[in-house]
Amino acid sequence: MHSSVQYNEAMRSDAVANREALLAAARVELNLDPDASLEAIAARAGLSRRSVYGHFATRDELLRELITLGATRVAASVATVDHEDPLVRLALIASRLWHEVEDIRVMAVFAVRGPLKGHTAEALAPLRLRVAESIAEGVAAGSVRRDIPVPRLARLVEDAALTALAEASSDSMPGSAAHRLVVLLVLSTAGLSAEQAAALIDTHPELDS
């Protein structure tokens, strides 16, 4: 009886390890090629394709779990960002977002703009709410542009960050330059001139690292 319990525990432990290996492999493989097959993901994990189906019925199911895990991590990280100035807070959110996805920038763009973007949007809802709240506070304080409704401006700010991320992915831009580009585009979309955005970054060292 004792050996049977140990065997079952070992089997469960192996299953958990294999699932984690598949998710880790998918994170790497899909960042290299968003169209990577289950075979390629399984091979990177050192597993057979057949073993994949013991954990994920379809490629989309694997992608949904991977996106959920990543988006949850990003949202939790951004939730800790705060600053009394809503414009600086918005820039800090953009900065934190970049650091969270720097190593998976191709996968991040695919997640937000690809066929599973609806699922990603749901998972990133807390992040989007925080951005919208910061923009609304900035509008009330007079530091963020007022000519665009807050919900629309929040979407445009998000799209600016994604555009910078996509550019950094396609051009293999160095991390420091890509990080600055993300923050600059977010601030510019929020209504700052190029000079004002650069000055804000330069006066807050945490935004340029």
For each residue, the residues with C-beta under 8 A, 3 or more apart:
1: 4 5
2: 5 6
3: 6 7
4: 1 7 8
5: 1 2 8 9
6: 2 3 9 10
7: 3 4 10 11
8: 4 5 11 12
9: 5 6 12 13
10: 6 7 13 14
11: 7 8 14 15
12: 8 9 15 16
13: 9 10 16 17
14: 10 11 17 18
15: 11 12 18 19 54 55
16: 12 13 19 20
17: 13 14 20 21
18: 14 15 21 22 45 47 51 54 55
19: 15 16 22 23 55
20: 16 17 23 24
21: 17 18 24 25 45 46 47
22: 18 19 25 26 41 42 45 47 52 55 56 62
23: 19 20 26 27 62 65 66 69
24: 20 21 27 28 45
25: 21 22 28 29 41 42 44 45
26: 22 23 29 30 36 41 62 63 66
27: 23 24 30 31 66 70 104 107
28: 24 25 31 32 44
29: 25 26 32 33 36 40 41 44
30: 26 27 33 34 36 41 63 66 106 107 110
31: 27 28 103 104 105 106 107
32: 28 29 36 106
33: 29 30 36 40
34: 30 106 107 110 114
35:
36: 26 29 30 32 33 40 41
37: 40 41 59
38: 41 42 49 52 59 62
39: 42 43 49
40: 29 33 36 37 43 44
41: 22 25 26 29 30 36 37 38 44 45 52 62
42: 22 25 38 39 45 47 48 49 51 52
43: 39 40 46 47
44: 25 28 29 40 41
45: 18 21 22 24 25 41 42
46: 21 43
47: 18 21 22 42 43 51 52
48: 42 51 52
49: 38 39 42 52 53
50: 53 54
51: 18 42 47 48 54 55
52: 22 38 41 42 47 48 49 55 56 62
53: 49 50 56 57
54: 15 18 50 51
55: 15 18 19 22 51 52 62
56: 22 52 53 59 61 62 65
57: 53 61
58: 61 62
59: 37 38 56 62 63
60: 63 64 116
61: 56 57 58 64 65
62: 22 23 26 38 41 52 55 56 58 59 65 66
63: 26 30 59 60 66 67 116
64: 60 61 67 68 116 119
65: 23 56 61 62 68 69
66: 23 26 27 30 62 63 69 70
67: 63 64 70 71 111 116 119 120 123
68: 64 65 71 72 119 123
69: 23 65 66 72 73
70: 27 66 67 73 74 101 104 107 108 111
71: 67 68 74 75 111 120 123 124 127
72: 68 69 75 76 123
73: 69 70 76 77 100
74: 70 71 77 78 97 100 101 124 127
75: 71 72 78 79 123 124 125 126 127
76: 72 73 79 80
77: 73 74 80 81 96 100
78: 74 75 81 93 96 97 100 126 127 130
79: 75 76 126 130
80: 76 77
81: 77 78 89 92 93 96 130
82: 89
83: 86 88 89 92
84: 88 89
85: 88 89 141 143
86: 83 89 90 134 135 137 138 141 143 144
87: 90 91 134 138 141 143 144 187 190 192 200
88: 83 84 85 91 92 200 204 207
89: 81 82 83 84 85 86 92 93 134
90: 86 87 93 94 131 134 135 138 144 157 186 187 190
91: 87 88 94 95 183 186 187 200 201 204 207
92: 81 83 88 89 95 96 206 207
93: 78 81 89 90 96 97 127 130 131 134
94: 90 91 97 98 161 182 183 186 187
95: 91 92 98 99 179 182 183 206 207
96: 77 78 81 92 93 99 100
97: 74 78 93 94 100 101 127 161 182
98: 94 95 101 102 161 165 178 179 182 183
99: 95 96 102 179
100: 73 74 77 78 96 97
101: 70 74 97 98 104 105 107 108 165
102: 98 99 105 175 178 179
103: 31
104: 27 31 70 101 107 108
105: 31 101 102 108 109 165 168 169 178
106: 30 31 32 34 109 110 169
107: 27 30 31 34 70 101 104 110 111
108: 70 101 104 105 111 112 165
109: 105 106 112 113 114 162 165 166 169
110: 30 34 106 107 113 114
111: 67 70 71 107 108 114 116 117 120
112: 108 109 117 120 121 124 162
113: 109 110 117 162 166
114: 34 109 110 111 117
115:
116: 60 63 64 67 111 119 120
117: 111 112 113 114 120 121
118: 121 122
119: 64 67 68 116 122 123
120: 67 71 111 112 116 117 123 124
121: 112 117 118 124 125 128
122: 118 119 125
123: 67 68 71 72 75 119 120
124: 71 74 75 112 120 121 127 128
125: 75 121 122 128 129
126: 75 78 79 129 130
127: 71 74 75 78 93 97 124 130 131
128: 121 124 125 131 132 154 158
129: 125 126 132 133
130: 78 79 81 93 126 127 133 134
131: 90 93 127 128 134 135 154 157 158
132: 128 129 135 136 150 151 154
133: 129 130 136 137
134: 86 87 89 90 93 130 131 137 138
135: 86 90 131 132 138 139 144 150 153 154 157 190
136: 132 133 139 140 150
137: 86 133 134 140 141
138: 86 87 90 134 135 141 143 144 190
139: 135 136 142 144 145 146 150
140: 136 137
141: 85 86 87 137 138 144
142: 139 146
143: 85 86 87 138 191
144: 86 87 90 135 138 139 141 153 190 191
145: 139 148 153 190 191
146: 139 142
147:
148: 145 152 153 156
149: 152 153
150: 132 135 136 139 153 154
151: 132 154 155
152: 148 149 155 156
153: 135 144 145 148 149 150 156 157 189 190
154: 128 131 132 135 150 151 157 158
155: 151 152 158 159
156: 148 152 153 159 160 189
157: 90 131 135 153 154 160 161 186 189 190
158: 128 131 154 155 161 162
159: 155 156 162 163
160: 156 157 163 164 185 186 188 189
161: 94 97 98 157 158 164 165 182 185 186
162: 109 112 113 158 159 165 166
163: 159 160 166 167 185
164: 160 161 167 168 178 181 182 184 185 186
165: 98 101 105 108 109 161 162 168 169 178 182
166: 109 113 162 163 169 170
167: 163 164 170 171 173 178 181
168: 105 164 165 171 172 173 177 178 181 182
169: 105 106 109 165 166 172
170: 166 167
171: 167 168
172: 168 169
173: 167 168 177 178 181
174: 177 178
175: 102 178 179
176: 179 180
177: 168 173 174 180 181
178: 98 102 105 164 165 167 168 173 174 175 181 182
179: 95 98 99 102 175 176 182 183 208 209
180: 176 177 183 184 201 208
181: 164 167 168 173 177 178 184 185
182: 94 95 97 98 161 164 165 168 178 179 185 186
183: 91 94 95 98 179 180 186 187 197 201 207
184: 164 180 181 187 188 194 197 198 201
185: 160 161 163 164 181 182 188 189
186: 90 91 94 157 160 161 164 182 183 189 190
187: 87 90 91 94 183 184 190 192 196 197 200 201
188: 160 184 185 191 192 193 194 197
189: 153 156 157 160 185 186
190: 87 90 135 138 144 145 153 157 186 187
191: 143 144 145 188
192: 87 187 188 196 197 200
193: 188 196 197
194: 184 188 197 198
195: 198 199
196: 187 192 193 199 200
197: 183 184 187 188 192 193 194 200 201
198: 184 194 195 201 202
199: 195 196 202 203
200: 87 88 91 187 192 196 197 203 204 207
201: 91 180 183 184 187 197 198 204 207 208
202: 198 199 208
203: 199 200
204: 88 91 200 201 207 208
205: 208 209
206: 92 95 209
207: 88 91 92 95 183 200 201 204
208: 179 180 201 202 204 205
209: 179 205 206
